[in-house]
Each structure stands twice: as structure tokens, then as C-alpha cells.
């Protein structure tokens, strides 16, 4: 059984889940093939309720 989490912990978990590693092709595009081996970029998951023009 899971225990109840505090409000702050829930918010931190939710914030972490919104930041994901970008796809490999995005890393390669930014850093080239050799540079992308050890460097990763991260993206925020888009909010589906917003329009495509509003990446907030």
C-alpha cells in the first residue's frame, strides 16, 4: 500500500514528469553526431490544452 504524499512532494513529482529527454535526432541536430554522444537536451512536454502557437 502506498502512503499519502505531502503536497510539496506531489508538486515536485509533477514538475519532474513535465521535463523529458529530447529525441535522439534533436540532440544530433543540435550537437552533431560526436557531440551528442555525451550531451543531452531536455524538453518540456507540451500542454495539450494550449494552441500550437502557444508553447507556454
Backbone as ProteinMPNN parsed JSONL, in Angstrom:
{"seq_chain_A": "XXXXXXXXXXXXXXXXXXXXXXXXXXXXXXXXXXXXXXXXXXXXXXXXXXXXXXXX", "coords_chain_A": {"N_chain_A": [[0.84, -1.189, 0.0], [0.414, 2.241, -0.703], [1.672, 5.239, 0.768], [0.255, 8.359, 1.866], [1.224, 11.273, 0.111], [2.956, 14.343, 0.751], [1.853, 17.68, -0.06], [3.857, 19.278, -1.265], [5.687, 17.381, -2.21], [4.196, 16.064, -4.134], [3.874, 18.117, -5.999], [6.531, 18.489, -6.796], [7.081, 16.013, -7.982], [5.277, 16.102, -10.107], [6.315, 18.26, -11.543], [8.768, 17.219, -12.324], [7.959, 15.23, -14.073], [7.163, 16.632, -16.267], [9.402, 17.379, -17.622], [11.35, 16.0, -20.016], [13.84, 13.875, -21.562], [15.0, 14.902, -24.762], [14.214, 13.693, -28.13], [16.57, 11.506, -29.832], [17.32, 12.439, -32.378], [17.018, 15.163, -32.138], [19.047, 15.874, -30.378], [21.265, 15.208, -31.964], [20.92, 16.962, -34.065], [21.409, 19.38, -32.794], [23.988, 19.154, -31.55], [25.644, 17.763, -33.307], [26.833, 14.533, -34.478], [29.022, 13.4, -33.023], [29.183, 15.108, -30.797], [26.748, 14.686, -29.594], [26.932, 12.321, -28.277], [27.671, 12.427, -25.566], [26.194, 14.51, -24.575], [23.017, 15.702, -23.694], [19.834, 17.135, -24.498], [16.98, 18.622, -22.931], [13.416, 18.627, -22.937], [10.284, 20.311, -22.431], [7.168, 18.809, -21.831], [4.574, 19.367, -24.095], [1.662, 21.31, -23.346], [-1.437, 20.103, -23.816], [-3.832, 21.48, -23.824], [-3.373, 24.0, -24.672], [-3.029, 26.119, -27.602], [-1.311, 25.358, -30.75], [0.379, 27.426, -31.323], [0.919, 28.599, -28.922], [3.292, 27.826, -26.965], [3.518, 27.431, -23.979]], "CA_chain_A": [[0.0, 0.0, 0.0], [1.207, 3.47, -0.762], [1.308, 6.207, 1.797], [-0.117, 9.667, 1.326], [2.348, 12.167, -0.101], [2.683, 15.735, 1.091], [1.554, 18.494, -1.241], [5.086, 19.706, -1.919], [6.286, 16.252, -2.929], [3.376, 15.842, -5.323], [4.195, 19.163, -6.972], [7.866, 18.225, -7.337], [6.972, 14.864, -8.881], [4.581, 16.551, -11.318], [7.23, 19.118, -12.296], [9.779, 16.356, -12.937], [7.394, 14.453, -15.168], [6.959, 17.503, -17.426], [10.68, 17.564, -18.303], [11.778, 14.717, -20.542], [14.932, 13.957, -22.541], [14.54, 15.101, -26.136], [14.547, 12.576, -29.003], [17.985, 11.468, -30.229], [17.576, 13.246, -33.575], [17.118, 16.561, -31.727], [20.409, 16.032, -29.857], [22.214, 15.153, -33.081], [20.762, 18.203, -34.822], [21.992, 20.488, -32.042], [25.395, 18.979, -31.173], [26.259, 16.877, -34.288], [26.813, 13.141, -34.038], [30.013, 13.145, -31.971], [28.857, 15.885, -29.594], [25.512, 14.196, -28.98], [27.172, 11.097, -27.515], [27.738, 12.667, -24.126], [25.364, 15.648, -24.185], [21.594, 15.549, -23.987], [18.993, 18.292, -24.214], [15.71, 18.236, -22.316], [12.29, 19.401, -23.418], [9.087, 20.233, -21.598], [6.054, 18.174, -22.529], [3.615, 20.425, -24.424], [0.353, 21.267, -22.693], [-2.346, 19.862, -24.923], [-4.972, 22.398, -23.809], [-2.996, 25.244, -25.349], [-2.938, 26.025, -29.054], [0.025, 25.016, -31.23], [1.199, 28.642, -31.332], [1.238, 28.994, -27.54], [4.084, 26.828, -26.256], [3.764, 28.053, -22.68]], "C_chain_A": [[0.875, 1.238, 0.0], [0.742, 4.434, 0.32], [0.954, 7.531, 1.134], [1.125, 10.548, 1.217], [1.959, 13.576, 0.333], [2.458, 16.522, -0.194], [2.793, 18.907, -2.002], [5.727, 18.595, -2.732], [5.51, 15.957, -4.206], [3.713, 16.856, -6.411], [5.558, 18.914, -7.609], [7.838, 17.052, -8.314], [6.303, 15.263, -10.201], [5.499, 17.404, -12.181], [8.292, 18.284, -12.994], [9.225, 15.619, -14.146], [7.176, 15.296, -16.414], [8.241, 17.728, -18.211], [11.191, 16.196, -18.718], [13.008, 14.909, -21.416], [14.354, 14.088, -23.95], [14.852, 13.852, -26.969], [16.008, 12.646, -29.459], [18.255, 12.369, -31.424], [17.694, 14.717, -33.22], [18.501, 16.845, -31.142], [21.417, 16.101, -30.995], [22.137, 16.436, -33.895], [21.459, 19.368, -34.122], [23.505, 20.35, -31.866], [26.226, 18.222, -32.207], [26.446, 15.485, -33.67], [27.796, 12.873, -32.899], [29.651, 13.872, -30.681], [27.649, 15.348, -28.858], [25.727, 12.916, -28.182], [27.077, 11.333, -26.02], [26.831, 13.799, -23.667], [23.923, 15.402, -24.59], [20.902, 16.876, -23.762], [17.676, 17.779, -23.655], [14.614, 19.147, -22.839], [11.161, 19.315, -22.404], [7.963, 19.641, -22.44], [5.02, 19.254, -22.831], [2.277, 20.227, -23.707], [-0.711, 21.204, -23.784], [-3.528, 20.821, -24.946], [-4.655, 23.711, -24.523], [-2.945, 25.026, -26.85], [-1.496, 25.707, -29.463], [0.95, 26.231, -31.213], [1.642, 29.037, -29.931], [1.98, 27.878, -26.837], [4.474, 27.402, -24.901], [3.972, 26.965, -21.648]], "O_chain_A": [[1.936, 1.272, 0.623], [-0.42, 4.437, 0.724], [1.313, 7.783, -0.016], [1.968, 10.566, 2.114], [0.788, 13.953, 0.288], [2.83, 16.078, -1.28], [2.804, 18.898, -3.233], [6.25, 18.838, -3.82], [6.1, 15.638, -5.238], [3.825, 16.51, -7.587], [5.73, 19.103, -8.813], [8.495, 17.091, -9.354], [6.712, 14.819, -11.274], [5.476, 17.295, -13.407], [8.682, 18.59, -14.121], [9.935, 15.408, -15.129], [7.019, 14.752, -17.507], [8.194, 18.213, -19.342], [11.436, 15.334, -17.874], [13.207, 15.994, -21.962], [13.347, 13.463, -24.281], [15.674, 13.034, -26.557], [16.608, 13.72, -29.47], [19.307, 13.004, -31.487], [18.39, 15.46, -33.911], [19.068, 17.914, -31.37], [22.312, 16.946, -30.993], [23.157, 16.943, -34.362], [22.031, 20.239, -34.777], [24.231, 21.333, -32.019], [27.427, 18.052, -31.998], [26.237, 15.3, -32.472], [27.455, 12.201, -31.925], [29.796, 13.315, -29.593], [27.525, 15.522, -27.645], [24.819, 12.463, -27.485], [26.479, 10.541, -25.293], [26.712, 14.027, -22.463], [23.649, 14.947, -25.7], [21.335, 17.665, -22.922], [17.304, 16.628, -23.883], [14.863, 20.312, -23.148], [11.086, 18.371, -21.618], [7.836, 19.947, -23.626], [4.622, 19.988, -21.927], [1.833, 19.098, -23.497], [-0.865, 22.137, -24.573], [-4.172, 20.968, -25.984], [-5.56, 24.442, -24.926], [-2.831, 23.893, -27.32], [-0.578, 25.773, -28.645], [2.167, 26.084, -31.101], [2.64, 29.739, -29.774], [1.354, 27.054, -26.171], [5.617, 27.81, -24.697], [4.197, 27.262, -20.475]]}, "name": "protein", "num_of_chains": 1, "seq": "XXXXXXXXXXXXXXXXXXXXXXXXXXXXXXXXXXXXXXXXXXXXXXXXXXXXXXXX"}
